[in-house]
Amino acid sequence: MWHYIARRIVYAIPIAIGVTVFCFALVFLAPGNPVQMLLPADASQEVVDLIMKTYGFDRPLPVQYWTWLTRAVVGDLGVSIQSNRPVIDEVLRALGNTIFLSFGAVMLAFSIAFVLGTLAAYYRGSAVDRGVTALSIVGVSIPNYWLGIVLVIIFAVELNWLPATGMGPRGSETFNLFEWSHFKHVILPIITLCMVPVGMITRTTRSAVSEVLGNDFVNTLRAKGLGELAVIRHALKNAMPQILAVMGLQFGYLMGGSILVETIFNWPGTGFLLNKAILTRDIPVLQGTILILALVFVFTNLVVDLFQTAVDPRIKRS
């Protein structure tokens, strides 16, 4: 067990290094000079060269990468070109908001998908199964940004039931989940984000529970006189590792895939920060945000893998 954990951690190290190379190189593939976007069109070449030197853009790329990497290891991701604030502060503040939104979306998705998937597995081949399967396909197929726009039009514009943007009322500096004036701001973003995980977790739950219900030990439980609820509880217990693994992967997906949703709802998370950095060509923020999100995804995959190994005897034996 410990040997497997150590091996997985060792495998994650070169992946993390590759992520840093990718994050650093990606921002330089886009056309344009980020420094010139900050200066007036009539700025002299001497001014451009001075700004390039200040931010280190005049040095060779390998030197820039090594300097950036050594600073990133100790948490120094540089200073934002636009706001002149430390990048790490901006990214961590936005990361907390994205984690909150993604966690809420995954928990809502799990609550819905767990019930739907179990019903589809128990009534396999019936109209219930076909209906749940169709709903899961729709959930996976709908673009979340399109759904977000539709929800804003219906509930914020037409019905005026829920706010369309922000984390709270105007002028509020903190977010309080237990106040309705704040809580209502997360309803539409969470519903928008949860649709794809609902489809994925529903299909996984149906498949896993159906496989367990087809095993011989389930027939043995029924032969011993156990009720159907008890049989289902045993089936869910055996299917849970696979379901939770997919749930963890969906959380990682939402952490990195919420850029359009956060932009639509003006939610100050990493997706919103990343979109703003792209538009303004703020390279330090762009690099730092991509790096943190990529490392979070790698870490999430590692945790899910280790968790599944710890709770699933079949993986332990292999």
NORKA-V784117 format. One record per residue. RES is the residue in one small letter. PSI is psi in radians with two decimals (none if undefined). BURIAL is 1 if it has 9 or more other ideal C-beta (glycine too) atoms within 8 Angstrom, else 0. Layout:
RES:PSI:BURIAL / RES:PSI:BURIAL
//
This chain:
m:-0.92:0 / w:-0.57:0 / h:-0.71:0 / y:-0.75:0 / i:-0.79:1 / a:-0.68:0 / r:-0.72:0 / r:-0.67:1 / i:-0.72:1 / v:-0.70:0 / y:-0.54:0 / a:-0.41:1 / i:-0.92:0 / p:-0.51:0 / i:-0.76:1 / a:-0.69:1 / i:-0.75:0 / g:-0.62:0 / v:-0.73:1 / t:-0.70:1 / v:-0.79:1 / f:-0.80:1 / c:-0.68:1 / f:-0.75:1 / a:-0.51:1 / l:-0.74:0 / v:-0.34:1 / f:-0.09:0 / l:-0.36:0 / a:2.54:0 / p:2.78:0 / g:2.76:0 / n:2.04:0 / p:-0.50:1 / v:-0.71:1 / q:-0.42:1 / m:-0.38:1 / l:-0.24:0 / l:2.74:1 / p:2.74:0 / a:-0.47:0 / d:0.28:0 / a:2.46:0 / s:2.81:0 / q:-0.53:0 / e:-0.70:0 / v:-0.74:1 / v:-0.79:1 / d:-0.65:1 / l:-0.76:0 / i:-0.70:1 / m:-0.74:1 / k:-0.66:1 / t:-0.75:0 / y:0.03:1 / g:0.23:0 / f:-0.13:1 / d:-0.16:0 / r:2.81:0 / p:2.62:0 / l:-0.75:0 / p:-0.67:0 / v:-0.75:0 / q:-0.76:1 / y:-0.81:1 / w:-0.72:0 / t:-0.78:1 / w:-0.72:1 / l:-0.79:1 / t:-0.60:0 / r:-0.67:1 / a:-0.58:1 / v:-0.60:0 / v:0.22:0 / g:0.16:0 / d:1.79:0 / l:0.22:1 / g:-2.92:1 / v:2.42:0 / s:2.34:1 / i:-0.60:1 / q:-0.86:0 / s:-0.23:0 / n:0.46:0 / r:2.73:0 / p:2.34:1 / v:-0.69:1 / i:-0.63:1 / d:-0.77:0 / e:-0.72:1 / v:-0.77:1 / l:-0.67:1 / r:-0.78:1 / a:-0.60:1 / l:-0.70:1 / g:-0.70:0 / n:-0.68:1 / t:-0.69:1 / i:-0.77:1 / f:-0.81:1 / l:-0.77:1 / s:-0.70:1 / f:-0.76:1 / g:-0.70:1 / a:-0.72:1 / v:-0.72:1 / m:-0.71:0 / l:-0.74:1 / a:-0.74:1 / f:-0.73:1 / s:-0.70:0 / i:-0.83:1 / a:-0.58:1 / f:-0.75:1 / v:-0.83:0 / l:-0.78:1 / g:-0.67:1 / t:-0.75:1 / l:-0.74:1 / a:-0.67:1 / a:-0.71:1 / y:-0.68:1 / y:0.81:1 / r:2.31:1 / g:-0.09:0 / s:-3.10:0 / a:-0.58:0 / v:-0.78:1 / d:-0.80:1 / r:-0.67:0 / g:-0.76:0 / v:-0.70:1 / t:-0.72:1 / a:-0.73:0 / l:-0.70:1 / s:-0.64:1 / i:-0.73:1 / v:-0.75:1 / g:-0.69:1 / v:-0.53:1 / s:-0.49:0 / i:2.19:1 / p:2.26:0 / n:-0.52:1 / y:-0.64:1 / w:-0.77:0 / l:-0.69:1 / g:-0.75:1 / i:-0.74:1 / v:-0.77:0 / l:-0.68:1 / v:-0.77:1 / i:-0.74:0 / i:-0.96:1 / f:-0.40:1 / a:-0.69:1 / v:-0.96:0 / e:-0.92:0 / l:-0.41:0 / n:0.69:0 / w:-0.63:0 / l:2.61:1 / p:2.69:0 / a:-0.47:1 / t:2.87:0 / g:3.07:1 / m:-0.09:1 / g:-3.13:1 / p:2.76:0 / r:2.38:0 / g:-0.22:0 / s:2.36:1 / e:-0.29:0 / t:2.83:0 / f:2.20:0 / n:1.89:0 / l:-0.45:0 / f:0.13:0 / e:2.27:0 / w:-0.64:0 / s:-0.43:0 / h:-0.76:1 / f:-0.65:1 / k:-0.30:1 / h:-0.35:1 / v:-0.15:1 / i:-0.94:1 / l:-0.79:1 / p:-0.70:1 / i:-0.74:1 / i:-0.72:1 / t:-0.81:1 / l:-0.44:1 / c:-0.19:1 / m:-0.80:1 / v:-0.82:1 / p:-0.60:1 / v:-0.82:1 / g:-0.77:1 / m:-0.81:1 / i:-0.60:1 / t:-0.81:1 / r:-0.69:1 / t:-0.76:1 / t:-0.78:1 / r:-0.81:1 / s:-0.80:1 / a:-0.78:1 / v:-0.67:1 / s:-0.71:1 / e:-0.74:1 / v:-0.73:1 / l:-0.35:1 / g:-0.05:0 / n:2.78:0 / d:-0.57:0 / f:-0.43:0 / v:-0.73:1 / n:-0.62:0 / t:-0.74:0 / l:-0.74:1 / r:-0.63:1 / a:-0.50:0 / k:-0.07:0 / g:0.17:0 / l:2.49:0 / g:2.91:0 / e:-0.60:0 / l:-0.70:0 / a:-0.67:1 / v:-0.75:1 / i:-0.67:1 / r:-0.72:0 / h:-0.69:1 / a:-0.74:1 / l:-0.63:1 / k:-0.68:0 / n:-0.48:0 / a:-0.25:1 / m:-0.71:1 / p:-0.76:1 / q:-0.67:1 / i:-0.79:1 / l:-0.56:1 / a:-0.79:1 / v:-0.64:1 / m:-0.75:1 / g:-0.70:1 / l:-0.62:1 / q:-0.59:1 / f:-0.77:1 / g:-0.66:1 / y:-0.76:1 / l:-0.60:1 / m:-0.64:1 / g:-0.17:1 / g:0.36:0 / s:0.26:1 / i:-0.78:1 / l:-0.68:1 / v:-0.77:1 / e:-0.56:1 / t:-0.72:1 / i:-0.78:1 / f:0.11:1 / n:0.71:1 / w:2.12:1 / p:1.09:1 / g:-2.93:1 / t:-0.57:1 / g:-0.76:1 / f:-0.73:1 / l:-0.71:1 / l:-0.74:1 / n:-0.73:1 / k:-0.68:1 / a:-0.61:1 / i:-0.78:0 / l:-0.60:0 / t:-0.01:1 / r:0.74:1 / d:1.54:1 / i:-0.79:1 / p:-0.75:1 / v:-0.70:1 / l:-0.84:1 / q:-0.82:1 / g:-0.72:1 / t:-0.80:1 / i:-0.73:1 / l:-0.85:1 / i:-0.76:1 / l:-0.73:1 / a:-0.73:1 / l:-0.63:1 / v:-0.71:1 / f:-0.75:1 / v:-0.77:1 / f:-0.70:1 / t:-0.76:1 / n:-0.69:1 / l:-0.78:1 / v:-0.75:1 / v:-0.74:1 / d:-0.80:1 / l:-0.67:1 / f:-0.79:1 / q:-0.62:1 / t:-0.66:1 / a:-0.57:0 / v:-0.23:0 / d:1.89:1 / p:-0.53:0 / r:-0.66:0 / i:-0.64:0 / k:-0.76:0 / r:-0.55:0 / s:none:0
//
